[in-house]
Each structure stands twice: as structure tokens, then as C-alpha cells.
Amino acid sequence: MSKSIIKKIEKLFEPEMIFEHFSFLSEKSEFEIEDNFKLIENLGYFHDTNPNWNLFFSRLAPFFEMGLLFNDKKLNDVFHNGKIHNCAESQIEMALPQSKIFNIYTTDAQAFLKKIKINSFFNGSKLNCHYVRVETGTAFVLFAKKAEPWNKLQIESLQKSLINYSL
């Protein structure tokens, strides 16, 4: 019986603990998404011999509402409103699917945000959620508010850019 009470108390404080690491999500900003999909494709041409996926992830910030970078199942970085934030201290872990590299999958944004407990910051019904694994142990989760024809163009540009960046 005491274990159930402790769990209930922990659940009460859970949103505060999440907010501690994601306080930037409540900040208002004049940020506007870049709509030129060719610029996303061009990101793939700027690289050294070894791809730096953390750097590539940060370059995606102007094109999406939010992005999450997972390294070895742990949330490492987040961008929101065009700004990068290190969230390694949040200790959020998630078992991510082992998909083919550079295949982009779309999933329910609201369910994904709820799983990592930051759904209260967003209206997930207006977001598209895209998951892409860029190498073993590294994955991006990207959120966009684009309607379907533009969403598809944005994702195709992203996939071209990822492939070019890895070459």
C-alpha cells in the first residue's frame, strides 16, 4: 500500500521535473520556419570525411518546429524555435525502433510527445512526427506543422540531404 502512495506522489512531481529540463519549451518566440526545401537538400553538401550527426541535427533547426536527437537511446539535444538545447541531463531514455538507415517514418506526434512526457507543451494534433535513424545508435525525431503536400516535399528533401551528407 505504501508503494502505491509513493508512486502517486512521484506522479504529482513528475511534470515539475520534466519542466526543469525543458523550461525553454514554454518560451515565446518570433521564430518562423524556413520553407525553402532546397536549403535542406544543400545541408548534405557541407561535411568533412566523417559525418558529424550532432552538427547536422543542429542545422535542421530552421526547418522544423522541434527536433530531438537520441544517442544510444538517450535524449541528447533538442531544438525548438530555432534554438539548440542540450538535454542530456534530463535522463530521458527511449527504446527506438531499429529501422533502415535514412528511411523516414511518420508517427503520431501526440503519442510520441506523451511517451516522453512533454505533450503538455504542444498541440500534437497539428504536428507531424518523423523518425529517422542516421547511424547505429543515433536517431532524429523531427516535428513539423506542414500540410501533406508540403510535408512530403520537406521529407524528400531531408532524405536527399541525409544521403548526401553520409557520402
C-alpha positions as CSV (number, residue, x, y, z in Angstrom):
1,M,0.0,0.0,0.0
2,S,2.8,2.4,0.8
3,K,4.4,1.8,-2.6
4,S,1.2,3.0,-4.4
5,I,1.2,6.2,-2.3
6,I,4.8,6.8,-3.2
7,K,4.1,6.3,-6.9
8,K,1.2,8.7,-6.7
9,I,3.4,11.4,-5.1
10,E,6.1,10.8,-7.7
11,K,3.5,11.3,-10.5
12,L,2.5,14.6,-8.9
13,F,6.0,16.0,-9.1
14,E,6.9,14.4,-12.5
15,P,5.7,17.4,-14.6
16,E,7.9,19.8,-12.5
17,M,10.9,17.5,-13.0
18,I,10.3,17.5,-16.8
19,F,9.8,21.3,-16.8
20,E,13.1,21.7,-15.1
21,H,14.9,20.3,-18.1
22,F,12.5,21.7,-20.8
23,S,11.7,25.1,-19.5
24,F,12.7,26.5,-22.9
25,L,9.6,24.9,-24.4
26,S,7.3,27.5,-22.7
27,E,9.3,30.5,-24.1
28,K,7.5,32.6,-26.7
29,S,9.4,33.3,-29.8
30,E,9.1,35.2,-33.1
31,F,10.6,32.2,-34.9
32,E,9.5,31.5,-38.5
33,I,10.1,28.2,-40.2
34,E,12.2,28.2,-43.4
35,D,10.1,27.0,-46.2
36,N,12.8,26.6,-48.9
37,F,13.2,22.9,-49.2
38,K,16.2,23.2,-51.5
39,L,18.1,24.7,-48.5
40,I,17.5,21.4,-46.6
41,E,19.0,19.5,-49.6
42,N,22.0,21.8,-49.6
43,L,22.8,20.9,-46.0
44,G,24.0,17.5,-47.2
45,Y,26.9,19.0,-49.2
46,F,28.6,20.6,-46.2
47,H,30.6,17.9,-44.4
48,D,34.0,16.5,-43.7
49,T,35.1,13.0,-44.4
50,N,33.3,11.6,-41.3
51,P,29.7,12.7,-40.8
52,N,29.0,14.7,-37.6
53,W,25.4,13.9,-37.0
54,N,25.1,16.3,-34.0
55,L,26.2,19.2,-36.2
56,F,23.8,18.1,-39.0
57,F,21.0,17.9,-36.5
58,S,21.6,21.5,-35.3
59,R,21.5,22.7,-38.9
60,L,17.9,21.3,-39.2
61,A,16.6,23.8,-36.6
62,P,15.4,26.4,-39.0
63,F,13.3,23.9,-40.9
64,F,11.2,22.2,-38.2
65,E,9.2,23.3,-35.2
66,M,11.1,20.9,-32.9
67,G,13.7,18.1,-33.1
68,L,15.0,15.5,-30.7
69,L,18.4,13.9,-31.1
70,F,18.8,10.5,-29.5
71,N,22.2,8.9,-28.9
72,D,22.2,5.3,-27.6
73,K,18.6,5.5,-26.5
74,K,19.2,8.7,-24.5
75,L,17.9,12.1,-25.4
76,N,20.9,14.3,-26.1
77,D,19.9,17.5,-27.8
78,V,16.6,19.3,-28.6
79,F,16.0,22.2,-30.9
80,H,12.9,24.3,-30.5
81,N,12.0,27.6,-32.2
82,G,15.3,27.5,-34.0
83,K,17.5,27.2,-30.8
84,I,19.5,24.2,-29.8
85,H,19.4,23.0,-26.2
86,N,21.5,20.2,-24.6
87,C,19.1,17.9,-22.7
88,A,21.5,15.1,-21.8
89,E,20.9,15.8,-18.1
90,S,17.2,15.1,-18.5
91,Q,18.0,11.4,-18.5
92,I,15.1,10.6,-20.8
93,E,15.6,7.2,-22.4
94,M,13.5,5.6,-25.1
95,A,13.7,2.3,-26.9
96,L,13.8,3.4,-30.5
97,P,12.9,1.2,-33.5
98,Q,15.8,-0.3,-35.4
99,S,14.8,0.9,-38.8
100,K,16.8,1.1,-42.0
101,I,19.2,4.0,-42.0
102,F,17.8,7.1,-43.7
103,N,14.3,5.7,-44.0
104,I,12.0,8.3,-42.6
105,Y,8.9,7.1,-40.8
106,T,5.9,9.2,-39.7
107,T,4.1,8.5,-36.5
108,D,1.5,10.1,-34.2
109,A,3.1,13.2,-32.7
110,Q,0.8,13.4,-29.7
111,A,1.5,9.8,-28.7
112,F,5.3,10.3,-29.1
113,L,5.3,13.5,-27.0
114,K,3.2,11.8,-24.4
115,K,5.7,8.9,-24.2
116,I,8.5,11.3,-23.3
117,K,6.1,13.4,-21.1
118,I,6.3,16.7,-22.9
119,N,2.9,16.6,-24.5
120,S,1.5,19.4,-22.3
121,F,3.7,21.9,-24.1
122,F,2.3,21.3,-27.6
123,N,-0.9,20.8,-29.5
124,G,0.3,17.5,-31.0
125,S,-2.8,17.2,-33.2
126,K,-1.3,19.8,-35.5
127,L,2.2,18.3,-35.7
128,N,3.7,15.7,-38.0
129,C,6.3,13.5,-36.3
130,H,9.1,12.0,-38.3
131,Y,11.6,9.4,-37.1
132,V,14.9,8.7,-39.0
133,R,17.8,6.6,-37.9
134,V,21.1,8.1,-39.2
135,E,23.5,5.5,-37.9
136,T,23.6,2.7,-35.3
137,G,22.5,4.3,-32.0
138,T,21.7,7.7,-33.4
139,A,18.3,8.9,-34.5
140,F,16.4,12.2,-35.1
141,V,12.8,12.8,-34.3
142,L,11.5,15.9,-36.1
143,F,8.2,17.7,-35.7
144,A,6.6,19.9,-38.4
145,K,3.3,21.6,-38.9
146,K,3.2,21.4,-42.7
147,A,0.2,20.2,-44.6
148,E,0.6,17.0,-46.6
149,P,1.8,18.1,-50.0
150,W,4.5,20.4,-48.4
151,N,5.3,17.8,-45.7
152,K,6.1,15.2,-48.3
153,L,8.4,17.6,-50.2
154,Q,10.2,18.6,-46.9
155,I,10.8,14.9,-46.0
156,E,12.0,14.0,-49.5
157,S,14.5,17.0,-49.3
158,L,15.6,15.8,-45.9
159,Q,16.2,12.3,-47.1
160,K,18.3,13.5,-50.0
161,S,20.3,15.7,-47.7
162,L,21.0,12.8,-45.2
163,I,22.2,10.6,-48.0
164,N,24.5,13.3,-49.5
165,Y,25.8,14.1,-46.0
166,S,26.8,10.5,-45.4
167,L,28.7,10.1,-48.7
